Amino acid sequence: MAKKKAKKKVARKAPARGAKRSTKKAAGRRTKASAADFIISKSRTKAAAGINVSGEFYAALDAAVRGLIAGAEQRAVDNGRKTLRPHDL
C-alpha cells in the first residue's frame, strides 16, 4: 500500500500591531450597500402575507417603513430624546 503524503500547514502571519483586521465576510457587507437593501425581510413579508406578493410591494413597504422611522425620529428629537420609543410611532 502506498502512503498518502501529508499536506504541509502554512503558518499565518500575525497582523502588525494596531493594524485593522479585514475578513472577506465583513468586506463583502460593506460593498453591498445598494438601493435593493430592504429594512424588512422579503421572506418574512411573504410568509406573513399568506398570499402572493408582487415584487413592487417590497419597495413600497420599505418606503412606508422608512417614513414611519423618520417621523418617529423627528418626534423623539422634538421631545429632546435620542431614543425611539413605541409611542413615537
CYANA upper distance limits for C-alpha pairs under 8 A (distance plus 0.5 A):
 15 PRO  CA     19 ALA  CA      6.81
 15 PRO  CA     21 ARG  CA      7.96
 22 SER  CA     26 ALA  CA      7.33
 22 SER  CA     27 ALA  CA      7.24
 23 THR  CA     27 ALA  CA      6.59
 24 LYS  CA     28 GLY  CA      6.52
 25 LYS  CA     29 ARG  CA      6.92
 26 ALA  CA     30 ARG  CA      7.09
 27 ALA  CA     31 THR  CA      7.22
 28 GLY  CA     32 LYS  CA      6.95
 29 ARG  CA     33 ALA  CA      7.90
 33 ALA  CA     37 ASP  CA      7.26
 38 PHE  CA     42 LYS  CA      8.46
 38 PHE  CA     58 TYR  CA      8.18
 38 PHE  CA     59 ALA  CA      8.13
 38 PHE  CA     62 ASP  CA      6.44
 39 ILE  CA     62 ASP  CA      6.72
 39 ILE  CA     65 VAL  CA      8.21
 39 ILE  CA     66 ARG  CA      8.48
 40 ILE  CA     44 ARG  CA      8.15
 40 ILE  CA     45 THR  CA      7.65
 40 ILE  CA     62 ASP  CA      7.29
 41 SER  CA     45 THR  CA      6.68
 42 LYS  CA     46 LYS  CA      6.65
 42 LYS  CA     58 TYR  CA      7.50
 43 SER  CA     47 ALA  CA      6.64
 44 ARG  CA     48 ALA  CA      6.54
 45 THR  CA     49 ALA  CA      6.61
 46 LYS  CA     50 GLY  CA      7.20
 46 LYS  CA     51 ILE  CA      7.87
 46 LYS  CA     52 ASN  CA      7.67
 46 LYS  CA     53 VAL  CA      6.71
 49 ALA  CA     53 VAL  CA      8.01
 53 VAL  CA     57 PHE  CA      7.18
 54 SER  CA     58 TYR  CA      8.06
 55 GLY  CA     59 ALA  CA      8.28
 56 GLU  CA     60 ALA  CA      7.14
 57 PHE  CA     61 LEU  CA      6.53
 58 TYR  CA     62 ASP  CA      6.50
 59 ALA  CA     63 ALA  CA      6.69
 60 ALA  CA     64 ALA  CA      6.71
 61 LEU  CA     65 VAL  CA      6.66
 62 ASP  CA     66 ARG  CA      6.58
 63 ALA  CA     67 GLY  CA      6.62
 64 ALA  CA     68 LEU  CA      6.79
 65 VAL  CA     69 ILE  CA      6.72
 66 ARG  CA     70 ALA  CA      6.62
 67 GLY  CA     71 GLY  CA      6.65
 68 LEU  CA     72 ALA  CA      6.62
 68 LEU  CA     89 LEU  CA      7.11
 69 ILE  CA     73 GLU  CA      6.50
 69 ILE  CA     89 LEU  CA      8.11
 70 ALA  CA     74 GLN  CA      6.70
 71 GLY  CA     75 ARG  CA      6.78
 71 GLY  CA     88 ASP  CA      8.28
 71 GLY  CA     89 LEU  CA      7.85
 72 ALA  CA     76 ALA  CA      6.74
 72 ALA  CA     84 LEU  CA      7.17
 72 ALA  CA     88 ASP  CA      5.16
 72 ALA  CA     89 LEU  CA      5.79
 73 GLU  CA     77 VAL  CA      6.73
 73 GLU  CA     84 LEU  CA      6.88
 73 GLU  CA     88 ASP  CA      8.02
 74 GLN  CA     78 ASP  CA      6.57
 75 ARG  CA     79 ASN  CA      6.73
 75 ARG  CA     88 ASP  CA      6.60
 76 ALA  CA     80 GLY  CA      6.82
 76 ALA  CA     81 ARG  CA      5.57
 76 ALA  CA     82 LYS  CA      6.97
 76 ALA  CA     83 THR  CA      7.20
 76 ALA  CA     84 LEU  CA      6.60
 76 ALA  CA     85 ARG  CA      8.38
 76 ALA  CA     88 ASP  CA      7.12
 77 VAL  CA     81 ARG  CA      5.86
 77 VAL  CA     82 LYS  CA      6.95
 84 LEU  CA     88 ASP  CA      7.00
 85 ARG  CA     89 LEU  CA      8.22
